Amino acid sequence: MIKVIGLTTILMFSVSAMAGLSGAYNSKVSSERINGDAVASKEAAIEQGKTMLMDLSNMSSTELHQTLRHSGNELVDVKSFSVTNSNVTVHELITEQGMAYQPIVNVSYEYRARDRD
């Protein structure tokens, strides 16, 4: 009988602890600009941008969570990150050495999170 009461008590505390951790996650949509290194030619900037895009598309959800920004005031589902849209633009810069070209990856992504309230 004591074992049954003990197991029931443990089960009650486990369920109430898990209830505090569960809750409705909301879908969040965000975007970010990732700047590449400035290079001497536009073609090199485009190639660098393509490589950056491929790297993003090959990342797991956990890697995207570590790479992309999200609010620190959210409990984030790290397995829910996904890229929804991405593109590369090339920014022309004038430096002391002359013209330089910088690839910029614009990425839109979504993930699930809930506030820490």
Phi and psi in radians as a Rosetta constraint file:
Dihedral C 1 N 2 CA 2 C 2 CIRCULARHARMONIC -1.117 0.35
Dihedral N 2 CA 2 C 2 N 3 CIRCULARHARMONIC -0.655 0.35
Dihedral C 2 N 3 CA 3 C 3 CIRCULARHARMONIC -1.119 0.35
Dihedral N 3 CA 3 C 3 N 4 CIRCULARHARMONIC -0.696 0.35
Dihedral C 3 N 4 CA 4 C 4 CIRCULARHARMONIC -1.136 0.35
Dihedral N 4 CA 4 C 4 N 5 CIRCULARHARMONIC -0.759 0.35
Dihedral C 4 N 5 CA 5 C 5 CIRCULARHARMONIC -1.130 0.35
Dihedral N 5 CA 5 C 5 N 6 CIRCULARHARMONIC -0.735 0.35
Dihedral C 5 N 6 CA 6 C 6 CIRCULARHARMONIC -1.091 0.35
Dihedral N 6 CA 6 C 6 N 7 CIRCULARHARMONIC -0.789 0.35
Dihedral C 6 N 7 CA 7 C 7 CIRCULARHARMONIC -1.132 0.35
Dihedral N 7 CA 7 C 7 N 8 CIRCULARHARMONIC -0.680 0.35
Dihedral C 7 N 8 CA 8 C 8 CIRCULARHARMONIC -1.113 0.35
Dihedral N 8 CA 8 C 8 N 9 CIRCULARHARMONIC -0.741 0.35
Dihedral C 8 N 9 CA 9 C 9 CIRCULARHARMONIC -1.107 0.35
Dihedral N 9 CA 9 C 9 N 10 CIRCULARHARMONIC -0.787 0.35
Dihedral C 9 N 10 CA 10 C 10 CIRCULARHARMONIC -1.078 0.35
Dihedral N 10 CA 10 C 10 N 11 CIRCULARHARMONIC -0.756 0.35
Dihedral C 10 N 11 CA 11 C 11 CIRCULARHARMONIC -1.093 0.35
Dihedral N 11 CA 11 C 11 N 12 CIRCULARHARMONIC -0.728 0.35
Dihedral C 11 N 12 CA 12 C 12 CIRCULARHARMONIC -1.087 0.35
Dihedral N 12 CA 12 C 12 N 13 CIRCULARHARMONIC -0.774 0.35
Dihedral C 12 N 13 CA 13 C 13 CIRCULARHARMONIC -1.184 0.35
Dihedral N 13 CA 13 C 13 N 14 CIRCULARHARMONIC -0.638 0.35
Dihedral C 13 N 14 CA 14 C 14 CIRCULARHARMONIC -1.133 0.35
Dihedral N 14 CA 14 C 14 N 15 CIRCULARHARMONIC -0.770 0.35
Dihedral C 14 N 15 CA 15 C 15 CIRCULARHARMONIC -1.139 0.35
Dihedral N 15 CA 15 C 15 N 16 CIRCULARHARMONIC -0.747 0.35
Dihedral C 15 N 16 CA 16 C 16 CIRCULARHARMONIC -1.195 0.35
Dihedral N 16 CA 16 C 16 N 17 CIRCULARHARMONIC -0.595 0.35
Dihedral C 16 N 17 CA 17 C 17 CIRCULARHARMONIC -1.166 0.35
Dihedral N 17 CA 17 C 17 N 18 CIRCULARHARMONIC -0.726 0.35
Dihedral C 17 N 18 CA 18 C 18 CIRCULARHARMONIC -1.198 0.35
Dihedral N 18 CA 18 C 18 N 19 CIRCULARHARMONIC -0.573 0.35
Dihedral C 18 N 19 CA 19 C 19 CIRCULARHARMONIC -1.120 0.35
Dihedral N 19 CA 19 C 19 N 20 CIRCULARHARMONIC -0.591 0.35
Dihedral C 19 N 20 CA 20 C 20 CIRCULARHARMONIC -1.205 0.35
Dihedral N 20 CA 20 C 20 N 21 CIRCULARHARMONIC -0.455 0.35
Dihedral C 20 N 21 CA 21 C 21 CIRCULARHARMONIC -1.510 0.35
Dihedral N 21 CA 21 C 21 N 22 CIRCULARHARMONIC -0.391 0.35
Dihedral C 21 N 22 CA 22 C 22 CIRCULARHARMONIC -1.480 0.35
Dihedral N 22 CA 22 C 22 N 23 CIRCULARHARMONIC 2.906 0.35
Dihedral C 22 N 23 CA 23 C 23 CIRCULARHARMONIC 2.834 0.35
Dihedral N 23 CA 23 C 23 N 24 CIRCULARHARMONIC 2.935 0.35
Dihedral C 23 N 24 CA 24 C 24 CIRCULARHARMONIC -1.323 0.35
Dihedral N 24 CA 24 C 24 N 25 CIRCULARHARMONIC 2.187 0.35
Dihedral C 24 N 25 CA 25 C 25 CIRCULARHARMONIC -1.581 0.35
Dihedral N 25 CA 25 C 25 N 26 CIRCULARHARMONIC 2.501 0.35
Dihedral C 25 N 26 CA 26 C 26 CIRCULARHARMONIC -1.912 0.35
Dihedral N 26 CA 26 C 26 N 27 CIRCULARHARMONIC 2.567 0.35
Dihedral C 26 N 27 CA 27 C 27 CIRCULARHARMONIC -1.348 0.35
Dihedral N 27 CA 27 C 27 N 28 CIRCULARHARMONIC 2.311 0.35
Dihedral C 27 N 28 CA 28 C 28 CIRCULARHARMONIC -2.030 0.35
Dihedral N 28 CA 28 C 28 N 29 CIRCULARHARMONIC 2.447 0.35
Dihedral C 28 N 29 CA 29 C 29 CIRCULARHARMONIC -2.095 0.35
Dihedral N 29 CA 29 C 29 N 30 CIRCULARHARMONIC 2.327 0.35
Dihedral C 29 N 30 CA 30 C 30 CIRCULARHARMONIC -2.534 0.35
Dihedral N 30 CA 30 C 30 N 31 CIRCULARHARMONIC 2.968 0.35
Dihedral C 30 N 31 CA 31 C 31 CIRCULARHARMONIC -2.493 0.35
Dihedral N 31 CA 31 C 31 N 32 CIRCULARHARMONIC 2.780 0.35
Dihedral C 31 N 32 CA 32 C 32 CIRCULARHARMONIC -2.661 0.35
Dihedral N 32 CA 32 C 32 N 33 CIRCULARHARMONIC 2.624 0.35
Dihedral C 32 N 33 CA 33 C 33 CIRCULARHARMONIC -1.888 0.35
Dihedral N 33 CA 33 C 33 N 34 CIRCULARHARMONIC 2.241 0.35
Dihedral C 33 N 34 CA 34 C 34 CIRCULARHARMONIC -2.013 0.35
Dihedral N 34 CA 34 C 34 N 35 CIRCULARHARMONIC 2.076 0.35
Dihedral C 34 N 35 CA 35 C 35 CIRCULARHARMONIC -1.565 0.35
Dihedral N 35 CA 35 C 35 N 36 CIRCULARHARMONIC 2.335 0.35
Dihedral C 35 N 36 CA 36 C 36 CIRCULARHARMONIC -1.571 0.35
Dihedral N 36 CA 36 C 36 N 37 CIRCULARHARMONIC -3.081 0.35
Dihedral C 36 N 37 CA 37 C 37 CIRCULARHARMONIC -1.429 0.35
Dihedral N 37 CA 37 C 37 N 38 CIRCULARHARMONIC 2.514 0.35
Dihedral C 37 N 38 CA 38 C 38 CIRCULARHARMONIC -1.226 0.35
Dihedral N 38 CA 38 C 38 N 39 CIRCULARHARMONIC 2.351 0.35
Dihedral C 38 N 39 CA 39 C 39 CIRCULARHARMONIC -2.254 0.35
Dihedral N 39 CA 39 C 39 N 40 CIRCULARHARMONIC 2.984 0.35
Dihedral C 39 N 40 CA 40 C 40 CIRCULARHARMONIC -1.369 0.35
Dihedral N 40 CA 40 C 40 N 41 CIRCULARHARMONIC -0.432 0.35
Dihedral C 40 N 41 CA 41 C 41 CIRCULARHARMONIC -2.213 0.35
Dihedral N 41 CA 41 C 41 N 42 CIRCULARHARMONIC 2.673 0.35
Dihedral C 41 N 42 CA 42 C 42 CIRCULARHARMONIC -1.134 0.35
Dihedral N 42 CA 42 C 42 N 43 CIRCULARHARMONIC -0.667 0.35
Dihedral C 42 N 43 CA 43 C 43 CIRCULARHARMONIC -1.088 0.35
Dihedral N 43 CA 43 C 43 N 44 CIRCULARHARMONIC -0.718 0.35
Dihedral C 43 N 44 CA 44 C 44 CIRCULARHARMONIC -1.150 0.35
Dihedral N 44 CA 44 C 44 N 45 CIRCULARHARMONIC -0.642 0.35
Dihedral C 44 N 45 CA 45 C 45 CIRCULARHARMONIC -1.155 0.35
Dihedral N 45 CA 45 C 45 N 46 CIRCULARHARMONIC -0.707 0.35
Dihedral C 45 N 46 CA 46 C 46 CIRCULARHARMONIC -1.119 0.35
Dihedral N 46 CA 46 C 46 N 47 CIRCULARHARMONIC -0.765 0.35
Dihedral C 46 N 47 CA 47 C 47 CIRCULARHARMONIC -1.095 0.35
Dihedral N 47 CA 47 C 47 N 48 CIRCULARHARMONIC -0.743 0.35
Dihedral C 47 N 48 CA 48 C 48 CIRCULARHARMONIC -1.094 0.35
Dihedral N 48 CA 48 C 48 N 49 CIRCULARHARMONIC -0.710 0.35
Dihedral C 48 N 49 CA 49 C 49 CIRCULARHARMONIC -1.110 0.35
Dihedral N 49 CA 49 C 49 N 50 CIRCULARHARMONIC -0.721 0.35
Dihedral C 49 N 50 CA 50 C 50 CIRCULARHARMONIC -1.067 0.35
Dihedral N 50 CA 50 C 50 N 51 CIRCULARHARMONIC -0.730 0.35
Dihedral C 50 N 51 CA 51 C 51 CIRCULARHARMONIC -1.100 0.35
Dihedral N 51 CA 51 C 51 N 52 CIRCULARHARMONIC -0.730 0.35
Dihedral C 51 N 52 CA 52 C 52 CIRCULARHARMONIC -1.087 0.35
Dihedral N 52 CA 52 C 52 N 53 CIRCULARHARMONIC -0.727 0.35
Dihedral C 52 N 53 CA 53 C 53 CIRCULARHARMONIC -1.077 0.35
Dihedral N 53 CA 53 C 53 N 54 CIRCULARHARMONIC -0.786 0.35
Dihedral C 53 N 54 CA 54 C 54 CIRCULARHARMONIC -1.108 0.35
Dihedral N 54 CA 54 C 54 N 55 CIRCULARHARMONIC -0.701 0.35
Dihedral C 54 N 55 CA 55 C 55 CIRCULARHARMONIC -1.050 0.35
Dihedral N 55 CA 55 C 55 N 56 CIRCULARHARMONIC -0.766 0.35
Dihedral C 55 N 56 CA 56 C 56 CIRCULARHARMONIC -1.101 0.35
Dihedral N 56 CA 56 C 56 N 57 CIRCULARHARMONIC -0.774 0.35
Dihedral C 56 N 57 CA 57 C 57 CIRCULARHARMONIC -1.208 0.35
Dihedral N 57 CA 57 C 57 N 58 CIRCULARHARMONIC -0.398 0.35
Dihedral C 57 N 58 CA 58 C 58 CIRCULARHARMONIC -1.572 0.35
Dihedral N 58 CA 58 C 58 N 59 CIRCULARHARMONIC -0.073 0.35
Dihedral C 58 N 59 CA 59 C 59 CIRCULARHARMONIC -1.327 0.35
Dihedral N 59 CA 59 C 59 N 60 CIRCULARHARMONIC 2.539 0.35
Dihedral C 59 N 60 CA 60 C 60 CIRCULARHARMONIC -1.322 0.35
Dihedral N 60 CA 60 C 60 N 61 CIRCULARHARMONIC 2.955 0.35
Dihedral C 60 N 61 CA 61 C 61 CIRCULARHARMONIC -1.030 0.35
Dihedral N 61 CA 61 C 61 N 62 CIRCULARHARMONIC -0.708 0.35
Dihedral C 61 N 62 CA 62 C 62 CIRCULARHARMONIC -1.130 0.35
Dihedral N 62 CA 62 C 62 N 63 CIRCULARHARMONIC -0.702 0.35
Dihedral C 62 N 63 CA 63 C 63 CIRCULARHARMONIC -1.168 0.35
Dihedral N 63 CA 63 C 63 N 64 CIRCULARHARMONIC -0.671 0.35
Dihedral C 63 N 64 CA 64 C 64 CIRCULARHARMONIC -1.092 0.35
Dihedral N 64 CA 64 C 64 N 65 CIRCULARHARMONIC -0.696 0.35
Dihedral C 64 N 65 CA 65 C 65 CIRCULARHARMONIC -1.010 0.35
Dihedral N 65 CA 65 C 65 N 66 CIRCULARHARMONIC -0.689 0.35
Dihedral C 65 N 66 CA 66 C 66 CIRCULARHARMONIC -1.348 0.35
Dihedral N 66 CA 66 C 66 N 67 CIRCULARHARMONIC -0.451 0.35
Dihedral C 66 N 67 CA 67 C 67 CIRCULARHARMONIC -1.589 0.35
Dihedral N 67 CA 67 C 67 N 68 CIRCULARHARMONIC -0.724 0.35
Dihedral C 67 N 68 CA 68 C 68 CIRCULARHARMONIC -1.625 0.35
Dihedral N 68 CA 68 C 68 N 69 CIRCULARHARMONIC 2.659 0.35
Dihedral C 68 N 69 CA 69 C 69 CIRCULARHARMONIC -1.377 0.35
Dihedral N 69 CA 69 C 69 N 70 CIRCULARHARMONIC 2.569 0.35
Dihedral C 69 N 70 CA 70 C 70 CIRCULARHARMONIC -2.688 0.35
Dihedral N 70 CA 70 C 70 N 71 CIRCULARHARMONIC 2.813 0.35
Dihedral C 70 N 71 CA 71 C 71 CIRCULARHARMONIC -1.130 0.35
Dihedral N 71 CA 71 C 71 N 72 CIRCULARHARMONIC 2.382 0.35
Dihedral C 71 N 72 CA 72 C 72 CIRCULARHARMONIC -1.315 0.35
Dihedral N 72 CA 72 C 72 N 73 CIRCULARHARMONIC -0.139 0.35
Dihedral C 72 N 73 CA 73 C 73 CIRCULARHARMONIC -1.694 0.35
Dihedral N 73 CA 73 C 73 N 74 CIRCULARHARMONIC 0.397 0.35
Dihedral C 73 N 74 CA 74 C 74 CIRCULARHARMONIC -2.177 0.35
Dihedral N 74 CA 74 C 74 N 75 CIRCULARHARMONIC 2.560 0.35
Dihedral C 74 N 75 CA 75 C 75 CIRCULARHARMONIC -1.560 0.35
Dihedral N 75 CA 75 C 75 N 76 CIRCULARHARMONIC 1.974 0.35
Dihedral C 75 N 76 CA 76 C 76 CIRCULARHARMONIC -1.816 0.35
Dihedral N 76 CA 76 C 76 N 77 CIRCULARHARMONIC 2.390 0.35
Dihedral C 76 N 77 CA 77 C 77 CIRCULARHARMONIC -1.445 0.35
Dihedral N 77 CA 77 C 77 N 78 CIRCULARHARMONIC 1.775 0.35
Dihedral C 77 N 78 CA 78 C 78 CIRCULARHARMONIC -1.142 0.35
Dihedral N 78 CA 78 C 78 N 79 CIRCULARHARMONIC -0.310 0.35
Dihedral C 78 N 79 CA 79 C 79 CIRCULARHARMONIC -1.612 0.35
Dihedral N 79 CA 79 C 79 N 80 CIRCULARHARMONIC 0.151 0.35
Dihedral C 79 N 80 CA 80 C 80 CIRCULARHARMONIC -1.864 0.35
Dihedral N 80 CA 80 C 80 N 81 CIRCULARHARMONIC 0.004 0.35
Dihedral C 80 N 81 CA 81 C 81 CIRCULARHARMONIC -1.255 0.35
Dihedral N 81 CA 81 C 81 N 82 CIRCULARHARMONIC 2.330 0.35
Dihedral C 81 N 82 CA 82 C 82 CIRCULARHARMONIC -2.625 0.35
Dihedral N 82 CA 82 C 82 N 83 CIRCULARHARMONIC 2.498 0.35
Dihedral C 82 N 83 CA 83 C 83 CIRCULARHARMONIC -1.438 0.35
Dihedral N 83 CA 83 C 83 N 84 CIRCULARHARMONIC 2.244 0.35
Dihedral C 83 N 84 CA 84 C 84 CIRCULARHARMONIC -1.766 0.35
Dihedral N 84 CA 84 C 84 N 85 CIRCULARHARMONIC -0.472 0.35
Dihedral C 84 N 85 CA 85 C 85 CIRCULARHARMONIC -2.817 0.35
Dihedral N 85 CA 85 C 85 N 86 CIRCULARHARMONIC 2.540 0.35
Dihedral C 85 N 86 CA 86 C 86 CIRCULARHARMONIC -2.711 0.35
Dihedral N 86 CA 86 C 86 N 87 CIRCULARHARMONIC 2.635 0.35
Dihedral C 86 N 87 CA 87 C 87 CIRCULARHARMONIC -2.719 0.35
Dihedral N 87 CA 87 C 87 N 88 CIRCULARHARMONIC 2.905 0.35
Dihedral C 87 N 88 CA 88 C 88 CIRCULARHARMONIC -2.066 0.35
Dihedral N 88 CA 88 C 88 N 89 CIRCULARHARMONIC 2.346 0.35
Dihedral C 88 N 89 CA 89 C 89 CIRCULARHARMONIC -2.124 0.35
Dihedral N 89 CA 89 C 89 N 90 CIRCULARHARMONIC 2.734 0.35
Dihedral C 89 N 90 CA 90 C 90 CIRCULARHARMONIC -2.040 0.35
Dihedral N 90 CA 90 C 90 N 91 CIRCULARHARMONIC 2.185 0.35
Dihedral C 90 N 91 CA 91 C 91 CIRCULARHARMONIC -1.729 0.35
Dihedral N 91 CA 91 C 91 N 92 CIRCULARHARMONIC 2.220 0.35
Dihedral C 91 N 92 CA 92 C 92 CIRCULARHARMONIC -1.541 0.35
Dihedral N 92 CA 92 C 92 N 93 CIRCULARHARMONIC 2.275 0.35
Dihedral C 92 N 93 CA 93 C 93 CIRCULARHARMONIC -2.109 0.35
Dihedral N 93 CA 93 C 93 N 94 CIRCULARHARMONIC 2.523 0.35
Dihedral C 93 N 94 CA 94 C 94 CIRCULARHARMONIC -1.894 0.35
Dihedral N 94 CA 94 C 94 N 95 CIRCULARHARMONIC 2.057 0.35
Dihedral C 94 N 95 CA 95 C 95 CIRCULARHARMONIC -2.008 0.35
Dihedral N 95 CA 95 C 95 N 96 CIRCULARHARMONIC 3.108 0.35
Dihedral C 95 N 96 CA 96 C 96 CIRCULARHARMONIC -1.087 0.35
Dihedral N 96 CA 96 C 96 N 97 CIRCULARHARMONIC -0.479 0.35
Dihedral C 96 N 97 CA 97 C 97 CIRCULARHARMONIC -1.526 0.35
Dihedral N 97 CA 97 C 97 N 98 CIRCULARHARMONIC -0.075 0.35
Dihedral C 97 N 98 CA 98 C 98 CIRCULARHARMONIC 2.086 0.35
Dihedral N 98 CA 98 C 98 N 99 CIRCULARHARMONIC -2.663 0.35
Dihedral C 98 N 99 CA 99 C 99 CIRCULARHARMONIC -1.328 0.35
Dihedral N 99 CA 99 C 99 N 100 CIRCULARHARMONIC 2.488 0.35
Dihedral C 99 N 100 CA 100 C 100 CIRCULARHARMONIC -2.412 0.35
Dihedral N 100 CA 100 C 100 N 101 CIRCULARHARMONIC 2.745 0.35
Dihedral C 100 N 101 CA 101 C 101 CIRCULARHARMONIC -2.248 0.35
Dihedral N 101 CA 101 C 101 N 102 CIRCULARHARMONIC 2.280 0.35
Dihedral C 101 N 102 CA 102 C 102 CIRCULARHARMONIC -2.115 0.35
Dihedral N 102 CA 102 C 102 N 103 CIRCULARHARMONIC 2.159 0.35
Dihedral C 102 N 103 CA 103 C 103 CIRCULARHARMONIC -1.342 0.35
Dihedral N 103 CA 103 C 103 N 104 CIRCULARHARMONIC 2.464 0.35
Dihedral C 103 N 104 CA 104 C 104 CIRCULARHARMONIC -2.235 0.35
Dihedral N 104 CA 104 C 104 N 105 CIRCULARHARMONIC 2.128 0.35
Dihedral C 104 N 105 CA 105 C 105 CIRCULARHARMONIC -1.685 0.35
Dihedral N 105 CA 105 C 105 N 106 CIRCULARHARMONIC 2.124 0.35
Dihedral C 105 N 106 CA 106 C 106 CIRCULARHARMONIC -1.741 0.35
Dihedral N 106 CA 106 C 106 N 107 CIRCULARHARMONIC 2.105 0.35
Dihedral C 106 N 107 CA 107 C 107 CIRCULARHARMONIC -2.222 0.35
Dihedral N 107 CA 107 C 107 N 108 CIRCULARHARMONIC 2.297 0.35
Dihedral C 107 N 108 CA 108 C 108 CIRCULARHARMONIC -1.862 0.35
Dihedral N 108 CA 108 C 108 N 109 CIRCULARHARMONIC 2.454 0.35
Dihedral C 108 N 109 CA 109 C 109 CIRCULARHARMONIC -2.619 0.35
Dihedral N 109 CA 109 C 109 N 110 CIRCULARHARMONIC 2.849 0.35
Dihedral C 109 N 110 CA 110 C 110 CIRCULARHARMONIC -2.335 0.35
Dihedral N 110 CA 110 C 110 N 111 CIRCULARHARMONIC 2.723 0.35
Dihedral C 110 N 111 CA 111 C 111 CIRCULARHARMONIC -2.762 0.35
Dihedral N 111 CA 111 C 111 N 112 CIRCULARHARMONIC 2.926 0.35
Dihedral C 111 N 112 CA 112 C 112 CIRCULARHARMONIC -1.833 0.35
Dihedral N 112 CA 112 C 112 N 113 CIRCULARHARMONIC 2.395 0.35
Dihedral C 112 N 113 CA 113 C 113 CIRCULARHARMONIC -2.721 0.35
Dihedral N 113 CA 113 C 113 N 114 CIRCULARHARMONIC 2.848 0.35
Dihedral C 113 N 114 CA 114 C 114 CIRCULARHARMONIC -2.430 0.35
Dihedral N 114 CA 114 C 114 N 115 CIRCULARHARMONIC 2.658 0.35
Dihedral C 114 N 115 CA 115 C 115 CIRCULARHARMONIC -1.208 0.35
Dihedral N 115 CA 115 C 115 N 116 CIRCULARHARMONIC 2.679 0.35
Dihedral C 115 N 116 CA 116 C 116 CIRCULARHARMONIC -1.457 0.35
Dihedral N 116 CA 116 C 116 N 117 CIRCULARHARMONIC 0.146 0.35
